[in-house]
Amino acid sequence: FEPFAPELAQWSEADIEREIEQSIALIQRHCA
């Protein structure tokens, strides 16, 4: 996994997963 942003290098898998889930929830709420 090559981080494309320096701050991503410090993220754990859990952090990334949480961010993705939050983004999906926001998109779903926006489209609903």
Backbone bond lengths (Angstrom), bond angles and torsions (degrees), N, CA, C in turn:
res aa  C-N    CA-C-N  psi(-1)  N-CA   C-N-CA  omega(-1)  CA-C   N-CA-C  phi
1 F - - - 1.471 - - 1.515 108.59 -
2 E 1.334 116.06 116.15 1.460 120.50 178.86 1.523 109.17 -100.30
3 P 1.317 117.90 111.20 1.466 118.93 178.12 1.521 110.93 -64.04
4 F 1.316 116.42 133.83 1.460 120.37 -179.56 1.519 111.57 -94.37
5 A 1.333 117.02 -2.43 1.462 121.45 174.19 1.517 107.78 -138.08
6 P 1.335 118.30 140.51 1.474 120.71 -175.45 1.520 112.36 -56.38
7 E 1.344 117.58 -39.32 1.461 119.22 -177.00 1.526 111.46 -66.77
8 L 1.324 116.97 -26.85 1.467 119.86 179.89 1.521 111.37 -65.12
9 A 1.336 116.90 -27.59 1.456 120.41 -178.52 1.521 111.10 -61.79
10 Q 1.340 116.98 -26.05 1.460 120.10 -177.38 1.525 112.03 -90.98
11 W 1.336 117.45 -6.41 1.458 120.73 -178.07 1.519 111.04 -77.52
12 S 1.314 115.33 144.50 1.463 120.68 171.62 1.522 108.42 -90.14
13 E 1.339 115.52 166.01 1.463 120.17 178.20 1.521 110.39 -56.65
14 A 1.335 116.72 -40.01 1.464 121.07 -178.08 1.526 110.49 -63.65
15 D 1.333 116.42 -40.79 1.465 120.16 178.75 1.525 110.33 -60.58
16 I 1.328 115.63 -46.99 1.464 120.63 -178.35 1.523 110.02 -62.90
17 E 1.337 115.98 -44.69 1.461 119.90 -179.05 1.526 110.73 -60.98
18 R 1.335 115.94 -42.45 1.461 120.11 -179.27 1.535 110.13 -64.02
19 E 1.319 116.63 -42.87 1.461 120.43 179.45 1.527 111.04 -61.63
20 I 1.342 115.89 -43.43 1.464 120.15 179.57 1.522 109.95 -62.24
21 E 1.328 116.82 -45.89 1.465 120.34 -179.17 1.524 110.81 -62.35
22 Q 1.333 116.56 -39.88 1.466 120.51 177.95 1.527 110.28 -63.07
23 S 1.319 116.51 -43.20 1.456 120.53 -179.39 1.523 110.57 -63.20
24 I 1.336 116.43 -44.26 1.463 120.95 179.08 1.526 109.80 -61.17
25 A 1.330 117.08 -43.99 1.463 121.06 -179.76 1.528 110.06 -61.23
26 L 1.327 116.78 -41.59 1.464 120.55 179.43 1.523 110.84 -63.97
27 I 1.323 116.30 -44.82 1.469 120.85 -179.43 1.525 109.93 -63.11
28 Q 1.325 116.34 -45.67 1.464 120.05 -179.06 1.525 110.36 -61.59
29 R 1.337 116.75 -42.62 1.456 120.48 -179.95 1.540 109.67 -64.93
30 H 1.316 115.59 -37.89 1.459 120.79 -178.59 1.526 110.96 -67.69
31 C 1.320 117.05 -36.79 1.464 121.76 -176.17 1.524 111.89 -86.17
32 A 1.332 117.10 -20.21 1.466 120.02 -175.23 1.534 110.69 -67.01
